[in-house]
C-alpha cells in the first residue's frame, strides 16, 4: 500500500500557483487550513476557498512562513 501524506499548508504560507489570478499575481497567502483552504491574493486581496485536493493540483511552490511573519501579507 502506498503512503499518502497531505501537503502541510499552514496559515501564513505563501503559495505560487500554476495559473495567474486575473489581477496578474500568482502569489497567494494561506488564511485558513483544513479540508477546505482559504487563500488570499497577495496583490489585490481577493479571498478564495478551495478544496485541499484542488489546491494541491494548482500549487507550483510553497514558501513556508516563519513565526514572526505569520499573519502578515507579504
Backbone as JSON Lines, residues from 0, in Angstrom:
{"i":0,"aa":"X","n":[0.83,-1.17,0.0],"ca":[0.0,0.0,0.0],"c":[0.89,1.24,0.0]}
{"i":1,"aa":"X","n":[0.51,2.25,-0.79],"ca":[1.3,3.47,-0.91],"c":[0.91,4.46,0.19]}
{"i":2,"aa":"X","n":[1.92,5.05,0.83],"ca":[1.65,6.06,1.85],"c":[1.29,7.37,1.17]}
{"i":3,"aa":"X","n":[0.27,8.03,1.69],"ca":[-0.15,9.32,1.16],"c":[-0.17,10.32,2.3]}
{"i":4,"aa":"X","n":[0.53,11.42,2.13],"ca":[0.53,12.47,3.15],"c":[-0.01,13.75,2.54]}
{"i":5,"aa":"X","n":[-0.77,14.49,3.32],"ca":[-1.29,15.77,2.87],"c":[-0.19,16.8,2.9]}
{"i":6,"aa":"X","n":[-0.25,17.75,1.97],"ca":[0.73,18.81,1.96],"c":[0.5,19.67,3.21]}
{"i":7,"aa":"X","n":[1.53,20.0,3.95],"ca":[1.34,20.69,5.23],"c":[1.12,22.2,5.09]}
{"i":8,"aa":"X","n":[-0.04,22.61,4.54],"ca":[-0.35,24.04,4.44],"c":[-0.56,24.6,5.84]}
{"i":9,"aa":"X","n":[0.04,25.74,6.12],"ca":[-0.1,26.42,7.4],"c":[-0.55,27.86,7.13]}
{"i":10,"aa":"X","n":[-1.38,28.43,7.99],"ca":[-1.74,29.84,7.82],"c":[-0.49,30.71,7.77]}
{"i":11,"aa":"X","n":[-0.44,31.6,6.8],"ca":[0.72,32.48,6.62],"c":[1.64,32.03,5.51]}
{"i":12,"aa":"X","n":[1.55,30.77,5.05],"ca":[2.38,30.29,3.94],"c":[2.02,31.04,2.66]}
{"i":13,"aa":"X","n":[3.0,31.29,1.81],"ca":[2.77,31.93,0.52],"c":[2.89,30.87,-0.55]}
{"i":14,"aa":"X","n":[1.83,30.75,-1.37],"ca":[1.75,29.71,-2.41],"c":[1.91,30.36,-3.77]}
{"i":15,"aa":"X","n":[2.71,29.73,-4.63],"ca":[2.81,30.13,-6.03],"c":[1.94,29.17,-6.83]}
{"i":16,"aa":"X","n":[0.95,29.72,-7.53],"ca":[0.0,28.9,-8.29],"c":[0.5,28.71,-9.73]}
{"i":17,"aa":"X","n":[-0.04,27.71,-10.4],"ca":[0.33,27.44,-11.79],"c":[-0.22,28.5,-12.75]}
{"i":18,"aa":"X","n":[-1.46,28.92,-12.52],"ca":[-2.09,29.93,-13.38],"c":[-2.26,31.23,-12.62]}
{"i":19,"aa":"X","n":[-2.08,32.38,-13.29],"ca":[-2.22,33.66,-12.59],"c":[-3.68,34.02,-12.34]}
{"i":20,"aa":"X","n":[-3.9,34.81,-11.3],"ca":[-5.2,35.39,-10.99],"c":[-5.46,36.49,-12.04]}
{"i":21,"aa":"X","n":[-6.69,36.86,-12.32],"ca":[-6.95,37.91,-13.31],"c":[-6.23,39.24,-13.02]}
{"i":22,"aa":"X","n":[-5.86,39.5,-11.77],"ca":[-5.11,40.73,-11.46],"c":[-3.65,40.62,-11.89]}
{"i":23,"aa":"X","n":[-3.19,39.41,-12.21],"ca":[-1.83,39.2,-12.69],"c":[-0.9,38.5,-11.7]}
{"i":24,"aa":"X","n":[-1.33,38.34,-10.46],"ca":[-0.49,37.73,-9.43],"c":[-0.62,36.21,-9.42]}
{"i":25,"aa":"X","n":[0.49,35.53,-9.14],"ca":[0.47,34.08,-8.94],"c":[0.69,33.74,-7.47]}
{"i":26,"aa":"X","n":[0.88,34.76,-6.63],"ca":[1.18,34.58,-5.22],"c":[-0.1,34.67,-4.38]}
{"i":27,"aa":"X","n":[-0.32,33.69,-3.53],"ca":[-1.47,33.64,-2.62],"c":[-0.97,33.32,-1.22]}
{"i":28,"aa":"X","n":[-1.64,33.86,-0.2],"ca":[-1.3,33.59,1.2],"c":[-2.39,32.72,1.8]}
{"i":29,"aa":"X","n":[-2.0,31.68,2.53],"ca":[-2.96,30.79,3.2],"c":[-3.52,31.52,4.41]}
{"i":30,"aa":"X","n":[-4.86,31.63,4.47],"ca":[-5.52,32.29,5.59],"c":[-6.02,31.27,6.6]}
{"i":31,"aa":"X","n":[-6.68,30.21,6.11],"ca":[-7.18,29.12,6.96],"c":[-6.85,27.8,6.28]}
{"i":32,"aa":"X","n":[-6.49,26.79,7.07],"ca":[-6.16,25.49,6.51],"c":[-7.01,24.42,7.18]}
{"i":33,"aa":"X","n":[-7.47,23.47,6.39],"ca":[-8.29,22.36,6.87],"c":[-8.65,21.52,5.66]}
{"i":34,"aa":"X","n":[-9.84,20.93,5.64],"ca":[-10.28,20.18,4.46],"c":[-10.45,21.14,3.28]}
{"i":35,"aa":"X","n":[-10.97,22.33,3.57],"ca":[-11.03,23.41,2.59],"c":[-10.09,24.5,3.07]}
{"i":36,"aa":"X","n":[-9.35,25.09,2.13],"ca":[-8.32,26.07,2.49],"c":[-8.71,27.42,1.92]}
{"i":37,"aa":"X","n":[-8.67,28.45,2.76],"ca":[-8.94,29.82,2.32],"c":[-7.62,30.48,1.99]}
{"i":38,"aa":"X","n":[-7.53,31.04,0.78],"ca":[-6.32,31.72,0.35],"c":[-6.68,33.16,-0.03]}
{"i":39,"aa":"X","n":[-5.7,34.06,0.1],"ca":[-5.88,35.48,-0.18],"c":[-4.82,35.89,-1.2]}
{"i":40,"aa":"X","n":[-5.26,36.56,-2.29],"ca":[-4.34,37.04,-3.31],"c":[-3.42,38.09,-2.69]}
{"i":41,"aa":"X","n":[-2.11,37.96,-2.92],"ca":[-1.15,38.89,-2.34],"c":[-1.16,40.25,-3.04]}
{"i":42,"aa":"X","n":[-1.71,40.35,-4.25],"ca":[-1.72,41.62,-4.97],"c":[-3.01,42.41,-4.74]}
{"i":43,"aa":"X","n":[-4.17,41.77,-4.92],"ca":[-5.43,42.51,-4.84],"c":[-6.24,42.2,-3.59]}
{"i":44,"aa":"X","n":[-5.88,41.17,-2.81],"ca":[-6.58,40.86,-1.57],"c":[-7.84,40.02,-1.75]}
{"i":45,"aa":"X","n":[-8.1,39.5,-2.95],"ca":[-9.28,38.65,-3.2],"c":[-9.16,37.36,-2.4]}
{"i":46,"aa":"X","n":[-10.24,36.97,-1.74],"ca":[-10.28,35.73,-0.95],"c":[-10.94,34.63,-1.77]}
{"i":47,"aa":"X","n":[-10.38,33.43,-1.65],"ca":[-10.92,32.29,-2.39],"c":[-10.8,31.04,-1.51]}
{"i":48,"aa":"X","n":[-11.84,30.22,-1.53],"ca":[-11.83,28.99,-0.75],"c":[-11.78,27.81,-1.72]}
{"i":49,"aa":"X","n":[-10.82,26.9,-1.5],"ca":[-10.63,25.75,-2.38],"c":[-10.55,24.47,-1.56]}
{"i":50,"aa":"X","n":[-10.95,23.37,-2.18],"ca":[-10.73,22.07,-1.56],"c":[-9.24,21.78,-1.59]}
{"i":51,"aa":"X","n":[-8.76,21.07,-0.56],"ca":[-7.33,20.76,-0.45],"c":[-6.81,20.05,-1.7]}
{"i":52,"aa":"X","n":[-7.56,19.11,-2.2],"ca":[-7.12,18.35,-3.39],"c":[-6.93,19.26,-4.59]}
{"i":53,"aa":"X","n":[-7.88,20.19,-4.82],"ca":[-7.77,21.12,-5.95],"c":[-6.59,22.07,-5.77]}
{"i":54,"aa":"X","n":[-6.37,22.52,-4.54],"ca":[-5.25,23.42,-4.29],"c":[-3.91,22.71,-4.49]}
{"i":55,"aa":"X","n":[-3.81,21.46,-4.05],"ca":[-2.56,20.71,-4.25],"c":[-2.24,20.54,-5.73]}
{"i":56,"aa":"X","n":[-3.26,20.36,-6.57],"ca":[-3.04,20.24,-8.02],"c":[-2.6,21.57,-8.63]}
{"i":57,"aa":"X","n":[-3.13,22.68,-8.11],"ca":[-2.85,24.0,-8.68],"c":[-1.58,24.64,-8.14]}
{"i":58,"aa":"X","n":[-0.99,24.07,-7.1],"ca":[0.19,24.66,-6.46],"c":[1.46,24.31,-7.2]}
{"i":59,"aa":"X","n":[2.29,25.32,-7.43],"ca":[3.61,25.1,-8.04],"c":[4.7,25.09,-6.96]}
{"i":60,"aa":"X","n":[4.62,26.0,-5.99],"ca":[5.62,26.07,-4.93],"c":[4.99,26.67,-3.67]}
{"i":61,"aa":"X","n":[5.58,26.35,-2.52],"ca":[5.11,26.88,-1.25],"c":[6.3,27.44,-0.49]}
{"i":62,"aa":"X","n":[6.16,28.69,-0.02],"ca":[7.18,29.3,0.84],"c":[6.58,29.33,2.23]}
{"i":63,"aa":"X","n":[7.14,28.5,3.12],"ca":[6.6,28.39,4.47],"c":[6.9,29.64,5.27]}
{"i":64,"aa":"X","n":[5.92,30.07,6.05],"ca":[6.09,31.26,6.86],"c":[6.9,30.93,8.11]}
{"i":65,"aa":"X","n":[7.49,31.95,8.68],"ca":[8.17,31.8,9.96],"c":[7.27,32.4,11.03]}
{"i":66,"aa":"X","n":[7.59,32.16,12.26],"ca":[6.72,32.63,13.34],"c":[6.55,34.14,13.36]}
{"i":67,"aa":"X","n":[7.62,34.92,13.04],"ca":[7.48,36.36,13.13],"c":[6.71,36.97,11.97]}
{"i":68,"aa":"X","n":[6.58,36.27,10.83],"ca":[5.84,36.82,9.69],"c":[4.46,36.24,9.56]}
{"i":69,"aa":"X","n":[4.03,35.38,10.49],"ca":[2.73,34.75,10.42],"c":[1.62,35.78,10.49]}
{"i":70,"aa":"X","n":[0.69,35.71,9.52],"ca":[-0.45,36.6,9.53],"c":[-0.25,37.9,8.79]}
{"i":71,"aa":"X","n":[0.97,38.18,8.3],"ca":[1.22,39.41,7.57],"c":[1.19,39.14,6.07]}
{"i":72,"aa":"X","n":[0.66,40.11,5.29],"ca":[0.66,39.99,3.83],"c":[2.03,40.42,3.35]}
{"i":73,"aa":"X","n":[2.65,39.58,2.53],"ca":[3.99,39.88,2.03],"c":[3.93,40.39,0.62]}
